[in-house]
Amino acid sequence: MAPYLTYFPSPIGLLEIASTEEAITSVQFVDGKARPESALNPVCLRDCRAQLDDYFKGNLKDFELPLQFEGTQFQMQIWNELTKIPYGKVTSYFSLARKVGDPNAVRAIGNANSKNKLCLVLPCHRVIGNNGKLVGYAGGLTRKQWLLEHEQSHCGFRQLKLF
């Protein structure tokens, strides 16, 4: 567990943010009871809260935070691909599978997304089913839909088909 912890009350639920002294280690929706917050928070945690505030106001398109996270080589590859999905746009699990060179990796990509501890920062909510349907989001499909609609309303263009 990271030594620093704070919470951000987003319009769609409470976000728990954890960090080390230097980097953000997780941003996740929590529906249960909040744990005690850190008495003093490092700069990266305060910056993350400020950037989340700007994101939910529609003023921030890309997070610029120091991050520290671990995963398998495949997970890291998928999480890196998530950062390439532009704000306000979506891609499919199948499309991501083709980008990483394995069209049969759709389920593995879904599994990698489910292990993403940096929701919003690594935007796994921008990945939808090949048929355009909303599928799989650790924060719940209602939140996923809200996030996609929020980004669409602030991006300056409309993707023809979201879901």
Secondary structure, 3 states (H helix, E strand, C coil): CCCEEEEEEECCEEEEEEECCCCEEEEEECCCCCCCCCCCCCHHHHHHHHHHHHHHCCCCCCCCCCECCCCCHHHHHHHHHHCCCCCCCCEEHHHHHHHCCCCCCHHHHHHHHHCCCECCCCCHHHEECCCCCCCCCCCCHHHHHHHHHHHHHHCCCCCCCCC
